C-alpha cells in the first residue's frame, strides 16, 4: 500500500486506541459500591461562573471502603461543591461539616445496579460512535486521495478493508471492557 494510506491507517489506529482508553476512563466514573475518588471525576462545579472540575477545587480521598472525603482548597466553595455533587446524578448524598464534605457510599441494590449497567452501556455506545466517526473521517480522506489521483482504486479498496479491520478490533476491545465493567457492577 502507499505511504499515504499507511499514514492514514496509523492515524486511525492511534485515534481509536485513544477513544478506547478514554471510554475506559469514563467507565471508572461509574461506581461499583466501593469508594473510589474517581467516582467524582465527572462532577463539575460552577465556581465563580466558570465550570471547574471538582478535582481542581479540592482534595479527594477514600479513607474507608464506603466513605469519600472532599477537602476544598477554598472553604467558600463548600456549598457549591455540595450542590454540584447532589446535581451530578451519581445518587450520592454529601454531608457537610463546615470544613470537609463526607460522602457515604451506600450498598447497591439490584435496581441501582441495573441502572448503573445502563449508564455504563451508554458510555460504551458513545465510545463506539466516536470510533465510527474516526472510521468515517478516514474513509472520506481515503476517497479524497483516490479522487485526487494519489492512490488507485485497488489501493483504496485495500485501505478500506484494513480500516474496517482496525475498527472491528477497536470495537471488540471496547465491548470486552464494557463486559468487564458490567460484571464488576453486578458483582454482589
Secondary structure by P-SEA (a helix, b strand, c coil): ccaaaaaaaaaaaaaaaaaaaaaaaaaaaccccccccccccccccccccccccccccbbbbcccccbbbbbbccccaaaaaaaaaaaccccbbbbbcccbbbbbbccccaaaaaaaaaaaaaaaaaaaaaaaaaaaaaaaaaaaaaaaccccaaaaaaaaaaaaaaaaaaaaaaaaaaaaaaaaaacc
